[in-house]
Amino acid sequence: MVVIGRTNTLRIKRIDEVGARLDGGRLGDILLPQRYLSSGAVAGAEVEVFLYRDSEDRLIATTEKPLAEVGQCAWLRVVSVSTVGAFLDWGLPKDLLVPFAEQPRRMEAGRHYLVRIFVDNTHRIAASARLDRFLLDEAEGLEQGQEVSLIIADSTDLGVKAVVNHRFWGLLYHDTLFRPVRKGQSMAGFIKRVREDGKLELTLERPGYDKVGGVADTIMDKLRRADGFLPLNDKSPPDLIAAEFQVSKGVFKQAIGALYKQRLIKIEKGGIRLT
């Protein structure tokens, strides 16, 4: 099914001086302007395009990729504010409207905001900063240890909220954050726990031995670049370890313990050294 606001693979029906006419099914023919056509494009071939409405409200196709699609969240910059709302740069020629009704606070030009992209009741693509309308507190289909995509949101007394897979809310507790994060930052994370009420507790550390193995590789790399010695060991303060490796002291201790057992390092009073 052809979906507005998403990337679609469509068949070229014919090509004229304006561009290619794509088979949009129930939406009819859709223009892919000439400037987006490859030199080898022919009728019958399939092309991957994004569908949106241009400044004249015509349905149009483009091979350009927006910063986010319908159903996704993104950290976008306001380029202008008008009498109908704020307009965001989302990587396409026509800026993306956030109506005033979709702004918890009035947006300002030049600032970034975390928004969700959706299709409104007039079939136009728009954005909303009212994320609670779209994101669920109770997750489904996720399990402990699973890797997920995160977008960092607001900080709370308990931790930092994050958008999980563009669908759910999750929480990174302050005492599990061993590297700085900023609002709007996209990164991979992991499900630390799915609570009985369906809420998600998150972590940035890979679970199990994979996590330790990755840290061990980083330690070895840093040792080689530091002439074989680092002034950190199992007695070092957690904040110094977190600043250097962005992991907890427990993970660091497991990693150097594994390296010690492999006889790759020596643990000394003042730090660790390559053997």
N, C-alpha and C positions, 0 to 999 in steps of 0.2 A: 504494500500500500504506500502511495506517495504521501509524504508528511511535510507540511510547511514548517520551517524552522529547524529542519534536520537535514543531514546529508543523505541523498538518495542516488541510486544508480538508475539512470533513465536512458531510453533508446532514442537515438536521433532519427526523426521521421524525414526531415528534409533540411537542406541548407540553402539559404538565399543571401542576398547582399547585406542583410541586417544581422544575420547570425544563424544559429541552428534552432529548429523547432523540435522540442523534445516531447515525447509522449508522456503526458501527465495523467493518463487514465481519466478518472472522473473529473479532474481539474482542467482537462482539455490540453491544448498545446501550450508549452511554456517556452519562452524565448531564452536562449543562451546567447548573449551578445557576441558579435564577431571577435571582439578583443580577447575573449576567453577560449576561443576555438584553437585547438592545436592544428598544425599544418597538415596532419594526416587524417583529420576527421572526415568521415564519410557517412552517408545515410545508412542506417542499420546498425551502426556501431553504438556501444554503450559508453556513457560518460558518468563520472561521479561528480555530483553538483550539490550545492547548498541552495535551498529554496527560501526566498523571502520576498517581501513587497518593497518596491523601490519608492522614491520620493513622490511618484505620481500614483502610488497605491496599486501598481501593476505587479502581478506575480511574476517573478523573474528568477533565473538560475545564474549561479556564479561558481567558478572553480576556486574562488578565494575561500579561505577557511576562517570563519569567525572565531573569536576567542572562547566562545561557549555557544552551545545550542539549546533549543527548547528542552526543558526538563533538567538543565544543569545549573549549578551555581558558579559564580565567578566574581573576582575582585576587579571592578571596572572603574575607569576614571570619568568623571562628569566633564564634558566639554562645553556645555552651555545650559542655561536655565531659561525657560520661556514662560508664557502664561498658562501652558498646559502641563508643564512638568520639567523634569531634568532629562538631558540627553547624554547618553553614554557612548564612549568609543568602544565598539566591540569588534573592530577589525574589518568592518564593511563600509562602503561609501555612505550608506544611510545610517545615521546614528540611531541608537536604541532608546526609546522613550521609557522613562519611569514616571507614570502619572502621579500627581500630588497625592492621590488617595493611596498609593503604594509606597509612600515615604513616611515612616514613623516620625522622622524629623526632616525639615526642609533641607534638601541637598544643596551643596555649594559647588560652583564651577572650580575645577582644578583638584578636587578631592576624590579619593577612591572610596568605593562602597561595595559591600558584599551583597550581591543580589541573586535572585532566581529568575531565569528566563521562562516565559510562558506565553501561551496564545490566549488573548482576551476574548470576550464574548462577541467582538466584531471581526474575529478571525485575523487580527493583527498581532504581530510579535511585540511583546512588551517585557518589561522587567519589574520586579518588585523587591523592595528591601524588607518586606514583612515575611521573613523566612518561616516563621511559625505556621503560616498558612499552608506551607508546602512540605515541611519536614516533620517527620514523626519522631516522637520520643521513644516509642516502643518499636524495636527493630525486629525484623523477621528475615529468615534465610541466612543469618550470619552465625558463626561459631567461634569459640575461643581459639586464638592463634591465627585466625585468618587474616591475610593481608588485605588492606582496604585503602582507598584513596581518601585523603583528608584535606579540608580547607579550614584553616584556623579562623575562629570567630572571636567572640568576646571572652574576656577574663572574668571569673567569678571568685567568690571567697574560697571555693573548694578547688578550683582548677581553671582550665581553659577549655571552652566549648569548641567543638569542631564539627563540620559537616562531613558525614560519612557516606561515601559513594553517591553524593548528591541527593540522598534520600532520607537520611536519619541524622539525629543529633547524637553526639557522643561527648565524653568528658575525659580530658587528660588531667589527672590530679597533679597539683603543684609539686608534690614530693616525688613524682615520677618523671618530671621534666628535667633532663640533664643537659639541655642545650636551649638557647633562646629561640623563641618562635614569635612571629608577628602576625597580626590580623591580615587575612587575605592570602597568607602563604599556603601554597599547595605542596603536599608531601605524601609519601607513603607512611602508613601506620599499621597497627595490628590490634585485633580485638583481644584485650586483656581478660575481660570477663563479660558475659551476657547475664545481667542480673535477673532475678526471678520476675521482676516487673517489666522485663524487656529492655531496660535501659543499658547503654553500652559504656563500659569502662575501657579506655584506650591506652595504648603505649606506643612509643616510637621505637622501642627496642624489639628486634626480632626474637621471637620466643625460642626456647630450647637451646640446644648446642649450636645451631646455626648462628645465633646471636653471639655466643662466646667465640666461635670460630672467626667471625668477621672482625671482632675486636682484637683477637690475637693477631690476625693479619695486619691490622692497623698498627699495633704495637711493634711488630717486627719491622714494618716499613719506617716508622718513626725512629726506631733504634738505628737502623742502617743510615738514615740521614743525619743522625746526631752522633756520629762516630762511635756507635755501639753502646751508649749509656744514656739513660733517662733518670732524672732525680725523683722518681716515683716508685713506690712499692706498696705492699699490702698494709703498711702502717701509715700511709699518706692520708691527709684529710680528704673527705669525700668531695669537697668543693674544688680542690686542686685537680682531682681525677676527672671530675665532670667538666672542668674548664678545658682540659687537654684532650679528652676522649669522648665527651658528650655521652657518658654512660654512668651507671651507678657504681659505687665502690664494690658491691657484691659481684657484678659482672666483670669488673676489672680484675678482681682477685681470682675469679674462676679462669680468666684468660691467661694471666701470668702463671697460675698454677699448672695449666695445661702445657704452656711453653716450657716450664721448668721440668715437668715430667718427661718431655721430649728432649730434654737436655739442650734446648736452644738458647736458654738464658740462665744467668745466675741471679739470685735475689740477694742483694747486699743491704747493709744497714742504710746506705744513703740512696739506694735506687735499684734499678735492674740493669744488667749488662749482658751483651751478647757473649756467648761462649766461643 
